[in-house]
Amino acid sequence: MAADKCKKKLEETLNVLHEKEEELKAEYNDMGKQEEYFKKDTDFYKKLIRCEYRKMHGIIYNEENRNLQNLDQGIEDKLAKVEVNKAKLSPQIQHDNEKILEVEESLGESPVKMLQDMKGILERNEELQLQDTETVNLTYTTYQMTGLKEILRSYQSITVDPADRQTSTYYT
């Protein structure tokens, strides 16, 4: 009788241990499956992150090219204006030289002749002084640049819903 009670107790303990063993094996198998899914998801997340950064690289590359084209166009436009101004200045310089010679010759003439020529010389001199050339500002234009650090700071986390594999980006 005592042996039967002891045997019954041991059989109950054995049953409990078998049940516990089955639970642990099931949990172990679940962990293996979760590990497998986790590894697959990790590869997916890596691809997702690479894809997002490729997009950012594309955006920044396009902006860089647009700014470089704008800079080149601005330089070309300003240099063209400089050439136009130089072309306008050459005849003006020549005309000024002729007027200088005329005034110098007038200074060497008799006082009566000098007084007669003076009115015409001064009127033509005023015309020359009124002619102005366009000033070209040879400074560089500034262009808006992407604040890459600020953009990267704004991405606190990118999460993917494992159920539908859709990305959700959280901005702070």
C-alpha positions in Angstrom: 0.0 0.0 0.0 2.6 2.5 0.8 4.4 1.3 -2.3 1.3 1.8 -4.3 0.9 5.3 -3.0 4.5 6.1 -3.7 4.2 4.6 -7.2 1.0 6.6 -7.9 2.8 9.8 -6.7 5.8 9.1 -9.0 3.5 8.4 -12.0 1.8 11.7 -11.4 5.1 13.4 -11.2 6.2 11.7 -14.4 3.0 12.8 -16.1 3.6 16.4 -15.0 7.2 16.2 -16.2 6.1 14.8 -19.6 3.6 17.7 -20.0 6.2 20.2 -18.9 8.7 18.6 -21.4 6.1 18.9 -24.2 5.4 22.5 -23.3 9.2 23.3 -23.4 9.6 21.5 -26.7 6.7 23.5 -28.2 8.2 26.7 -26.8 11.6 25.7 -28.2 10.1 25.1 -31.7 8.2 28.4 -31.5 11.5 30.2 -30.7 13.2 28.5 -33.7 10.3 29.7 -36.0 10.5 33.2 -34.5 14.2 33.3 -35.0 13.8 32.3 -38.6 11.2 35.0 -39.2 13.3 37.5 -37.4 16.3 36.7 -39.7 14.1 37.1 -42.7 12.7 40.4 -41.4 16.2 41.6 -40.7 17.1 41.1 -44.3 13.9 42.9 -45.3 14.7 45.9 -43.0 18.2 46.1 -44.4 16.8 46.3 -47.9 14.3 48.9 -46.8 16.9 51.1 -45.2 19.1 50.8 -48.3 16.2 51.7 -50.5 15.3 54.8 -48.4 18.9 56.0 -48.5 19.1 55.4 -52.3 16.0 57.7 -52.6 17.7 60.3 -50.5 20.9 60.1 -52.5 18.9 60.5 -55.7 17.2 63.6 -54.3 20.4 65.2 -53.2 22.2 64.3 -56.4 19.4 66.0 -58.4 19.5 69.0 -56.2 23.3 69.2 -56.6 23.0 69.1 -60.4 20.3 71.7 -60.4 22.4 74.0 -58.3 25.5 73.5 -60.4 23.5 74.2 -63.6 22.1 77.4 -62.1 25.6 78.4 -61.0 27.0 77.8 -64.5 24.1 79.7 -66.1 24.5 82.7 -63.7 28.3 82.8 -64.4 27.6 82.6 -68.1 25.0 85.4 -67.9 27.3 87.7 -65.9 30.3 87.2 -68.2 28.1 87.9 -71.2 27.1 91.2 -69.5 30.8 92.0 -68.9 31.6 91.5 -72.6 28.7 93.7 -73.6 29.9 96.5 -71.2 33.5 96.1 -72.5 32.2 96.5 -76.1 30.3 99.6 -75.1 33.3 101.0 -73.2 35.8 100.7 -76.1 34.1 103.3 -78.3 33.5 105.5 -75.3 37.2 105.5 -74.4 38.1 106.3 -78.0 35.6 109.1 -78.0 36.9 110.4 -74.7 40.4 110.4 -76.1 39.3 112.5 -79.0 37.6 115.0 -76.7 40.8 115.2 -74.6 42.8 116.0 -77.7 40.3 118.6 -78.8 40.4 120.3 -75.3 44.2 120.2 -75.3 44.3 121.7 -78.8 41.8 124.4 -77.8 44.0 125.3 -74.8 46.9 125.9 -77.2 45.0 128.2 -79.5 44.4 131.9 -79.2 42.1 133.2 -76.5 39.5 134.3 -79.0 39.4 131.0 -80.8 39.4 129.1 -77.4 36.4 131.1 -76.2 34.5 130.4 -79.5 35.2 126.6 -79.3 34.6 126.4 -75.5 30.8 126.3 -75.7 30.7 123.3 -78.1 33.4 121.5 -76.3 31.7 121.8 -72.9 28.3 120.7 -74.3 29.8 117.6 -75.9 31.7 116.9 -72.6 28.4 117.0 -70.7 27.0 114.4 -73.1 29.9 112.2 -72.4 29.6 112.5 -68.6 25.9 111.6 -68.9 26.6 108.3 -70.6 26.7 105.6 -68.0 27.6 102.0 -68.4 25.8 99.2 -66.6 27.7 97.9 -63.6 27.9 94.1 -63.5 27.9 92.6 -60.0 30.5 89.7 -60.2 29.5 88.0 -57.0 28.2 84.5 -56.7 24.5 83.8 -56.1 23.8 81.6 -53.1 21.6 78.6 -53.6 19.5 76.7 -51.1 21.2 73.5 -50.0 19.5 70.6 -48.4 20.1 70.5 -44.6 21.2 66.9 -44.6 21.9 66.8 -40.9 18.5 68.2 -40.1 16.9 65.7 -42.4 18.7 62.8 -40.8 17.8 64.1 -37.3 14.1 64.2 -38.3 14.1 60.4 -38.9 14.0 59.1 -35.4 12.8 55.6 -36.5 11.5 53.7 -39.4 9.3 50.8 -38.5 7.8 48.1 -40.6 4.5 46.4 -39.7 5.4 42.7 -40.0 1.8 41.8 -40.9 1.7 43.8 -44.1 5.3 44.8 -44.5 4.4 48.5 -44.9 6.8 51.1 -43.7 5.9 53.8 -41.3 8.2 56.6 -40.7 7.8 58.5 -37.5 8.9 62.1 -37.4 9.6 64.0 -34.2 
